[in-house]
Amino acid sequence: MIEARKKAHLTLDEVARRMGTTQLVVASPESGHPLPSLRSLKRYAEAVNRKVEIRVV
């Protein structure tokens, strides 16, 4: 998540604003604690111009 945010040249605050939430809500899943929900991952991905892809290999 952090890599995607940095590649989009966005700060935590900018992602939070795009998601309509706070920096704390963005920073917590980036740290992996707690694990983000699929809904949160989708919102985050949209905010950093990415998509969520889940694979079982």
N, C-alpha and C positions, 0 to 999 in steps of 0.2 A: 504494500500500500504506500509506504513512504517513497519507494522508488517511482511509482506512478505519479505521485503528487509532485515530486521534484522534477520529473521529466515534463510535467505540465507547467513548470515554473510557478507553482502556487504555494502560498504559505498555509499553515493550519487555519488561520483566520479566514483566508479567501475561500478555502474549501468549505469551511463551516458556514460562511455566508451563502455560498451556492447551494448548500444542503438545507439551509434554513434552520441551522442549529448552532451550538456553541463549540468553541475550540476543544473543550473537555470531551464532548461527545465524539469528536474526530480523533483526538489524541489517544483515547482509551483503546479503540480497536487497532490503531496503528501499533500499539505496544503489545497487542495480543491478549490483553487482559481487560475485560472478558472477551471471548471470541465474538466477533460481530455476527449479527443475524444476516440471512441472505438479503433481506430487505435493505438493511444498512449497507451491505456491500454494493448492492445495485445503486443506491443513492450516491455513495462515495464514487463509484465508477463513473456515473454520469457527471459528477462534479469535476472530475479530472479528465473528462473526455475519453474514457475507456469503457470496456464492457466486462462483465463477469462471465467467465467460462469455467464450467465444472466438468471434469473428466474422470471417469473411472477406467483405468487401464489394467 
